[in-house]
Amino acid sequence: MSTATDGERTGLQARVRRRAERLRDFVDDTSPGALVTIAVIAASLLAAFVGFLLVSSLTVVPFIVFLAASGYGWLRHQEETALILTLTTTVSTLLILGLIIVFIFLESVPVVQYESATVFGVTVPGLRMFIETRWDAVSSPVRYSMVPMIHGTVMVTIIATAVAAPLGVAAALFLSEIAPAVVREFVKPGVEILAGIPSIVYGFIGFTVLSPWASDQFDLTGQGTYLFVGVVVGLMALPTVVSVAEDALSSVPESMKSGSLAVGTTDWQTMTSITLPAAFSGVSAAVLLGVGRAIGETMAATVMLRGVPRLTEPLVNVFYGQETLTSLIARNYGEADGLQLDALFIAGVILFVTVLFISIGAQYIEWRMRRKLGGEA
């Protein structure tokens, strides 16, 4: 373990040295005119960003300078300008992500302080939002519990995963290992087109077709059930699972499959004992990405659910649907203010952190799959 760690540290240091040397060579080989252009581009963009944060009416001035300098640099020093522009977009992406994180966390601070609770003499900020179950923005005192919405989100996500995971993995296995090339070329684009259908379309179909049918069949009062919202969201997540899982299955080396067939196994045995285990990390990442899509789905849940922020009775009752974190935000942001608006930011923080950890987990699993199939230790 120590040897491997020392080797990784040495490799990282070597990569840092190589990049520093490339940067030094770039500066040495760049003409003074190109360096001045790069400096103008960087300074004007930074000034425009500061002006944007300060909501200044003069923000447009440095932005115009940035556009003019970029245009001049592209005509006279294209390689250097392309480098600084790509670096700028990368830094901007990270900066925007950081600003979003800071903004939603800062906006949620007042309600976190308001919903503090004392446990064993210690005041825990925001604890009451997770130990009580009442959301009431009208009565006094107001309460903003996240428990009912977290419960609804978990219910919808579990059902959506139960729909998308087995169907998605089965479809990916068919496309990767069984389907003829002609069928694959026809079905794969169709699956990707499904991912591009707006979520409101799925929600409208669920509201006009599935919800009335469920109300009649199960003798429900009103419309909206976690069961059918989960089914609709699972179908929405299905293209993501199919696409990522198919890529993972296709990345399994052909030599592994051929070796299995050479010892007398059937195609099905090869798929279940070689292909799926070898691509398990990638398939797991596909399911996790589908789960992330289900957690963050807004419009289908907003259209189909009742919009009542309370728990179902009993908790496992999937034939009634109240509210999820995303539908809470979509349904209330237009008229919310004060602490209620801050409470919506708390819902956003919960969603952000949850999806962030899921995405990191999916990336880690994919990294492990690449190392495994690439033969790395």
N, C-alpha and C positions, 0 to 999 in steps of 0.2 A: 504494500500500500504506500509506504514511504517513498519507494523507488518510483512508482507511478506518479506520485504527486510531484516529486522533484523533476521528473521528465516533463510533466505538463507545465510546471513553472518555467523551466528552461525554454520550452517551445514558445510559451507566451512572451518571454523576454526577447527571444529572437525575432518574433513577429513584430513586436513594438520597435525594435531597433531597425528592422527593414523598412517599416513605414516611416519612421523618423528620417531615415536616409533618403527615402523617396521624396519626402516633403522638402528636405534640404536641397536635393538635386533639382526639384521643381523650381524652387526660389532662385537657385543659381542660374538655371537655364532660361528663366523668364525675362523678357526684355523689360526695361523700365516703363515703357508705355503700357504694356500689359499689366504690370503691377499697379500702376496708377489707376487703370480702368477697374481692376479688381477691388482696389481700395474704395473707389467711388461707389461701386455696386454695393459693397458690404456696408459702407457708412450710410448711404441713402436708404437702404432697406432697414437698417437698424433705426434710423431716425423716423421712418414711416411707421415702424412697429411701436416705438415709444409714443408717437403722436396718436396712434390708434388707441393705445391704452389710456392716454390722457383725454381722449375724445376731443382732439383739437381739430379745428377747421382747416388748419394748415397741413394736415396729414397728406393731402393730395400732392403737395409740392415735392417732398422727398420721394414720393412714389413715382411721380413723373420723371424725376432725375434718375431713379432706379431703372425705369423702362428705357430711357434714352441711353444710359450707360450700357445697359445690357444689349441693346440693339447695336450700338457702336462696337462694343466688344465682340459681338457675334460676327460682325463684318470684318474686323481687323485682327482680332485675336481669338479665333473660334475655340481652339482647344482649351486655353486658359479660362475663357468665359464659361464654357460648358462645365469645366471642373467646379468653378465657384458656384454656378447655378445649381448643380446637382447636390453640392454640399449644403447649399442654402435650403433646398427643399427637404433634405434629411433633417437638418437642425430644426427647421420650421415644424416638421411633423412631431418631433419630440417635444418641442416647446408648446405646441398647441395641446398635446396630450397632457403635459404638465399643468398648463393653465386650466384645462377642464377639470382636472383632479382638484386643484386648489380652489377653484370657484365653487364646485358643488359641495366640497367639505366646509368651506367658510360659510356658505349660505345655510347649511344645516346646523350650525353651531347654536343659534338661539333656541331652537326647539329641543336640542339635546340638553341644554341647560335647564329648560323648562320641565322636561320629563325626567329629571334626576330623581333617584330614589336612594334611601338610606338603608344599608344592610350592615348589621352589627356595628353601627356607629360610623360607618364609612359611606360617604356620599358618592354614588356611582352615576356619572352623567349618562342620561338617555336610557337608564335601565328600565324605567316604567313603560317604555314603548314595547318592551319585549317580555314583560311579565304580566301585563294587563291585556285585556282583549277588546277594550271599548274605544271606538273611533267616533268622536262627537265634536264637531266644529261649531256647534250652535249653543248647547247648554253650558251652564257654568258650574264647575270649572270645565274648560274644554279638555279633551283627551285625544291623543293622536297615537294610538297603538298600531304597530305594524304587524302584529300577530295574525289578524285575519287575512291580510294581503299576502303575507309570507305563506300561510297555509294554502291559500288559493293558488299561488305560484307553484308551490311544491306539488300540489295535486295535478295541475295541468301539465307540469314538466314530467312527472312520472308516467302519466298516461301517454303523452306525446312520445316519450322515449320507448315505451312498450310498443308503440306503433312503428316508429321510424327505425329503431335498431334492428329487429329481425327482418323486416321487409327490405330495409336498405342494404344490409349485409347479404341477404339472399340475392337481391338484384345485382349487387356488385359481383358476387361470385358467379352468377350466370353470365354477366357481360364479360368478365375477365377470363373464365375458364371453359364455358360451355357454348356460348352463342357464336355462330359463324361470323366471319368478318363483316359480311353485308348487314346482318342484323345489328351488330355492334355499332357500325357506322350510322345506322338509322336511329337506334334507340338512345345512344349516348347524347347526341344533340337534343333529342326530345326531353331527356331528363334535365339537361341544363336549361332548356327553355322553361321548364316548370319552376326552376329557381327564380326566374325573372318575372313571374306573375306577381302583381302587387298583392300584398297581404290583405288589403281591403276586399279584394275579389273573393278570396277564400272565406273571409269573414262574412261577406254578404251571402254567399252560397250557403254557408252554415246557418246563418240567421233565417233565410227564407226556405230552406229545404230540411236541414237536420233538426233545428230547434222545434218547428211545428210538429214534425213527425214524432220527436221525443215527447213533446207535451201530450200528444194524443195517445201514444202507446203506453206511457208510464203514468198517465193521469196526473200530470204535474200542474201546479199553479204558476202560470206564466212561463216564460221561456228562459233558457240559459242553464246549461249543465256543464260541470267540469268534465264529464265524460266526453261529450261531443266537441267541446272546445279543445280538449286534449287530442282527439282524433284529427280535427282540422289542423291544429298546430303540428301534429306529427306528420301529416301529409305535406305540410309546408317545409318541414325539416328534412323530409325524405331525399330530395335532390342533393343536399349537402352531404348526407351520409353516403349515398350511392357514389357520388363523384370522388370523394376522398378515399373511401374504402376500395373502390375499383382501382385507383392509382396505387394504393398500397399493395393490393393483390397482384397487380401487373408488375410491380417492382421485384417480386420474388424471382431469383435467378432461374432460368429455364433448366439449368443443369440439375438443380435439386428435384424438379418435377420429373425430368427424364430419368434420373437415377432411380427414383421411386417406381416409375413404370417399368424400368428394366428388370427389377427384381420380382415382377409379377403382380403388383398391386393394380387394382382397378382405378379408373379415373376418379370415382367418388372417394375411394380410400386415399388417393393422392391428395385430393382437395382437402379432406378433413384431417389428415395426419401430417401433411407437409405444408401445403399452401397456406391454410388458415393459421396454423401455429407460427409459421415464419412471419406472416404479416399481421400477427395479433396486435402488435403495438400500433401499427397504422390503422387497423380497423377500430381499435379502441379510441384512437384520436378522432376518427370520423364520427363515432357515436358521441364523444364529448362535444365536438363542434355542433352536432345536431342538438344536443342538450342545451348548449349556449344559445342556439337560435330559438329554441322553445322558451327558454327563460326570458329572453328579450322581446318576444313577440308582443305587439301592442294592439294593432287594429282588429285582428280577429277576436281577441279576448274582449276588447272594448265593445264591439258590435254585438257579441253573443251573450255576454254575461249580464246579470241584473244590475250590477253597480251598487250593491249594498255592502258596505265594509263591515261584515260580521262573519263569525264562524258558522259552518253548517253543523247541523245536529242529526246524527252523530258526525264526528270529524271525518270518518271514512265515507260519508255519503257523497257519491259522485254524481247523483242525479239532480243535484241542485248546484248552481254556480253563483257565487256572490261577487268577488272582486279579486284581482291580482295586483301586483305592484305596478305593472305597466299600465293596466287599465285605470288604476287610481290616478296616475299622473295625467293620462290622456283625458280623463273625464272631468278633472277639477282644475287644471292649470289655468283655464281662461278666467275663472272667477275667484280663485284663491288669492289671499293676501295675508300679510302678517305671519303668525305662527303656522297657519295652515299651509301657506306656500313653502315655508321652511320644512314642514313635514313632508311635502312632496319631494323636496331635495333629499331628505333622508331615504325615501324610497329609491331615488336615483342612486344614492351612495350604495345601498344594499345591492341593487342590480349591478352596478359597476364593479364592485368588489367581487361579487359572485362570478360574473362572466370573465373578469380578469383572471381569477384563479383557474377557471375551467380552460381558458385559452392557454395559460402558461402550462397547465397539465397536458393539454393536447400537443403543444410544441415539444415538451419534454419527451412525451411518448414517441412522437415522430423522430426526434433526434436519436432515441435509443434504437428505433427500428433501423434507421440508416446505418448506425454503427454496427448493428448485428448483421445486417445483410451485406455490409461492406467489408465484413471480416475483421473489424477493429476489436481490440480487447475491451 
